[in-house]
């Protein structure tokens, strides 16, 4: 039986990069993860520096990882417990196909 997989995408402030790496490394069930800098754009100015308000963007770190459905609840619970109030944004998408060529 094939296990359903999901792609979890997480955006955090650059100050939380190392904490997120440490957190995600604890999930041995995941097939590794990727991280890269992104620019977040939002019409709300709450929490933005003057420079960020002028440029219309805020630097963030994005993490993406594949995870099996059985382990997804534990990941989301850990994120909610460890990063409450941090402004972390995440979304979960089903993976239709995943392979290595």
Protein Blocks (a to p, Z undefined) as FASTA:
>chain_A
ZZddddddddddfklmmmmmmmmmmmmmbgcjaddddddddfbfghiafklmmnopacdd
dddddddfklmmmmmmmmmmmmgonlpacdddddfbdcdZZ
